[in-house]
Amino acid sequence: MHSQSPSDPIATIRFYGALNDFLSPQWRHKNMTFKYQDHQSVKDVIESLGVPHPEIQLILVNGQPAGFDHKLKPGIKISAYPFFHTIDVDSLNLANPKPYIYLKFILDVHLGKLARYLRFAGFDAILLPFLEDHEIVTEANRQDRIILTRDLGLLKIKSVTFGYWLRSQNPEKQFLEVVRHFNIRKSDFSPWKRCSLCNSIIHPIEKQDIESTLRPGTREHFHEFYQCENCGKVYWKGSHFERLDSWLHKIMNRLQDT
């Protein structure tokens, strides 16, 4: 507790829901009292405590909706909330109205397997391994893409618009996180339309056109093939396809249709 006068630069903040994932255990689900500098905004304080702004939808200052640029004053109480998926908050003045414009993603270099899973499901997911963090942000904003990352520092860059920090290190669990956080519906899926290597569209191709490139076992047992329009990779419905297709459809069947 602080002994303070009404003019002391001290405020209180509390984070709700999944935003507590970013806090040390001793500060989760609790009010935190802190000193601030005169020039600081709500956003400055939120990110100094480890919470990236793209994951916040609603900020209340003394019970009233406020934006990230709200300036701090002595004694104010800040409440920060993650994105709501089951409560209608459209009528409120939200700090961050929606977590995306389009369901298009850009992933950092460590998320190659997640990128492939997203592409298997039909989502536009690019991975540009040679880009620096600020270049990823520039490209994400240019194309209205959502940044997916395990790097908190990347999401704290001021110019980030849409982004999500993946909690799990397991690619299949990461995929489920993305589905849940962005409220993805069954109708958003379009499985087996994109190349898992380069993200381009794949099309059916006659077996005779690529037969010379196939291994003997593949040539003998499979007759339906697809090819990427960009990199030329050839696909067929082998055992790997069957496992992933079953996994995807189990997820899709649990989701809403629209």
C-alpha positions in Angstrom: 0.0 0.0 0.0 1.1 3.5 -0.8 0.7 6.5 1.6 -0.3 9.2 -0.9 -1.9 12.5 -1.4 -4.6 13.2 -4.1 -1.9 14.7 -6.4 0.6 11.8 -6.2 1.2 10.2 -9.6 -0.2 6.9 -8.5 -2.9 4.8 -10.3 -4.4 1.3 -10.1 -4.7 -1.3 -12.8 -6.3 -4.7 -13.1 -6.2 -7.2 -16.0 -8.9 -9.6 -16.8 -9.2 -13.0 -18.5 -6.5 -14.2 -20.8 -4.5 -11.0 -20.3 -3.3 -12.5 -17.0 -1.2 -14.9 -19.1 1.3 -12.1 -19.5 1.7 -11.3 -15.8 3.9 -12.7 -13.0 1.8 -15.2 -10.9 1.8 -12.8 -7.9 0.0 -10.1 -10.0 -2.6 -12.2 -11.7 -6.3 -11.3 -11.1 -5.3 -8.6 -8.7 -5.3 -4.8 -8.5 -1.8 -3.3 -9.0 -0.9 0.1 -7.7 1.9 1.8 -9.5 3.7 5.2 -9.9 3.7 6.7 -13.4 5.4 9.5 -15.3 3.5 12.7 -16.3 3.8 12.0 -20.1 2.6 8.3 -19.9 -0.6 7.0 -21.4 -2.7 4.0 -20.6 -0.9 2.1 -23.4 2.5 3.0 -22.0 1.7 1.5 -18.7 -0.1 -1.6 -20.0 2.9 -2.6 -22.2 5.4 -1.7 -19.4 3.7 -4.4 -17.4 4.2 -7.0 -20.2 0.8 -7.0 -21.9 0.8 -6.3 -25.7 -1.8 -3.9 -26.9 -3.2 -6.0 -29.8 -4.6 -8.5 -27.3 -6.8 -5.8 -25.5 -10.3 -5.0 -26.7 -11.7 -2.8 -23.9 -10.2 -0.4 -21.4 -12.2 1.2 -18.6 -10.8 4.2 -16.8 -12.8 4.8 -13.6 -15.6 2.7 -15.1 -15.8 4.5 -18.4 -14.5 3.2 -21.8 -11.2 4.8 -22.8 -8.6 4.6 -25.6 -5.0 3.6 -25.5 -3.9 7.2 -25.6 -5.8 8.3 -22.5 -3.4 10.2 -20.2 -2.9 9.1 -16.6 -4.1 11.2 -13.7 -3.6 10.6 -9.9 -5.9 8.1 -8.4 -7.4 6.7 -11.6 -8.4 3.0 -11.8 -7.8 1.1 -15.1 -9.4 -2.1 -16.1 -8.1 -3.9 -19.2 -10.1 -6.7 -20.9 -9.3 -9.2 -23.7 -11.5 -9.8 -26.7 -15.0 -10.8 -26.0 -16.5 -13.7 -28.0 -19.7 -14.4 -26.1 -20.7 -11.0 -25.0 -22.0 -8.2 -27.3 -19.8 -5.2 -26.7 -20.4 -3.4 -30.0 -22.2 -0.5 -28.4 -19.2 0.4 -26.2 -16.3 2.7 -27.1 -13.7 0.0 -27.6 -10.0 0.6 -27.4 -9.5 -2.1 -30.1 -12.8 -2.9 -31.8 -11.8 -6.1 -33.7 -8.8 -8.4 -33.8 -8.7 -8.4 -37.6 -10.1 -7.1 -40.8 -9.3 -10.2 -42.9 -8.4 -13.7 -41.7 -4.9 -13.4 -43.3 -1.8 -14.2 -41.2 1.9 -13.5 -41.2 4.0 -15.7 -38.9 7.4 -15.2 -37.4 10.2 -17.6 -38.4 9.7 -20.0 -35.5 6.1 -21.0 -36.5 6.7 -22.9 -39.7 4.6 -25.9 -38.7 1.7 -23.7 -37.6 1.9 -22.0 -40.9 1.5 -25.3 -42.7 -1.5 -26.3 -40.6 -3.2 -23.0 -41.4 -2.5 -23.5 -45.1 -3.9 -27.1 -44.9 -7.1 -25.6 -43.5 -7.2 -23.1 -46.4 -6.1 -19.9 -44.6 -3.8 -17.4 -46.2 -0.7 -17.7 -44.0 2.7 -16.3 -45.1 6.1 -16.8 -43.4 9.0 -14.6 -44.5 12.0 -15.9 -42.5 14.5 -13.2 -43.5 12.4 -10.2 -42.3 13.4 -8.3 -39.1 10.6 -7.5 -36.6 9.9 -4.0 -37.9 9.7 -5.4 -41.5 7.1 -8.0 -40.4 5.0 -5.2 -38.9 5.3 -3.1 -42.1 4.3 -6.1 -44.2 1.4 -7.0 -41.9 0.0 -3.5 -42.0 0.4 -3.2 -45.8 -1.6 -6.4 -46.3 -3.9 -6.1 -43.4 -2.5 -9.3 -41.9 -2.6 -10.6 -38.4 0.8 -11.2 -36.8 1.1 -14.6 -35.0 4.2 -14.9 -32.8 5.8 -16.2 -29.7 7.8 -13.0 -29.4 6.2 -10.5 -27.1 8.5 -7.8 -28.1 7.2 -8.0 -31.7 3.6 -7.4 -30.6 4.7 -4.4 -28.5 5.9 -2.4 -31.5 3.7 0.7 -31.5 2.6 0.3 -35.1 1.3 -3.2 -34.8 -2.4 -3.3 -35.6 -3.5 -6.9 -35.4 -1.7 -9.7 -33.6 -1.8 -12.6 -31.2 0.8 -14.1 -28.8 0.7 -17.9 -28.9 0.7 -19.4 -25.5 1.5 -23.0 -26.4 4.7 -24.2 -28.1 2.8 -27.2 -29.6 1.7 -26.5 -33.3 -1.6 -28.4 -33.1 -2.5 -26.6 -29.8 -1.4 -23.3 -31.4 -3.8 -23.9 -34.3 -6.6 -24.4 -31.8 -5.6 -21.2 -30.1 -5.9 -19.3 -33.3 -9.3 -20.8 -34.1 -10.6 -19.8 -30.6 -9.1 -16.3 -30.3 -10.2 -15.2 -33.8 -13.7 -16.8 -33.4 -13.1 -18.8 -36.6 -16.2 -20.5 -37.9 -16.6 -23.8 -39.8 -17.5 -21.8 -43.0 -14.1 -20.0 -42.8 -12.3 -23.3 -43.5 -11.4 -24.3 -47.0 -9.2 -27.4 -46.6 -6.7 -28.5 -49.1 -6.8 -25.4 -51.3 -3.3 -24.0 -50.5 0.2 -25.3 -50.8 1.7 -26.1 -47.5 5.1 -24.9 -48.7 4.5 -21.6 -50.3 0.8 -20.7 -49.5 -0.3 -20.5 -53.2 -3.4 -22.2 -54.6 -3.3 -25.8 -55.7 -5.3 -27.3 -58.6 -6.1 -30.8 -59.9 -3.7 -32.1 -62.4 -3.8 -35.1 -64.7 -1.6 -38.0 -63.5 0.0 -38.4 -66.9 1.3 -34.8 -66.7 3.4 -35.5 -63.6 3.7 -39.3 -63.8 7.5 -39.2 -64.6 8.1 -37.3 -61.3 6.4 -39.9 -59.1 8.0 -42.7 -57.1 7.0 -46.2 -58.2 4.8 -46.9 -55.2 2.9 -43.5 -55.5 2.5 -44.1 -59.3 1.0 -47.5 -58.7 -1.4 -46.8 -55.8 -2.6 -43.2 -56.4 -4.5 -41.7 -59.3 -5.8 -38.3 -58.1 -3.2 -35.5 -57.9 -3.0 -31.8 -57.3 -0.2 -29.3 -58.0 0.7 -25.9 -56.6 0.4 -23.2 -59.3 3.5 -21.4 -57.9 6.2 -23.8 -56.7 5.0 -26.9 -58.6 4.7 -29.2 -55.5 2.5 -32.3 -56.2 0.0 -33.6 -53.7 -2.0 -36.8 -53.3 -4.3 -38.3 -50.7 -1.9 -40.6 -48.8 -1.9 -41.6 -45.2 -0.5 -38.3 -44.0 -3.4 -36.6 -45.8 -5.9 -38.9 -44.1 -4.6 -38.2 -40.6 -4.6 -34.4 -41.1 -8.0 -34.4 -42.8 -9.6 -36.3 -40.0 -8.0 -33.9 -37.4 -9.2 -30.8 -39.3 -12.8 -32.1 -39.7 -13.0 -33.0 -36.0 -12.2 -29.3 -35.3 -14.6 -28.0 -37.9 -17.5 -30.1 -36.7 -17.2 -28.5 -33.3 -17.5 -25.0 -34.7 -20.5 -22.9 -35.7 -21.5 -23.1 -39.3 -21.8 -19.3 -39.9 
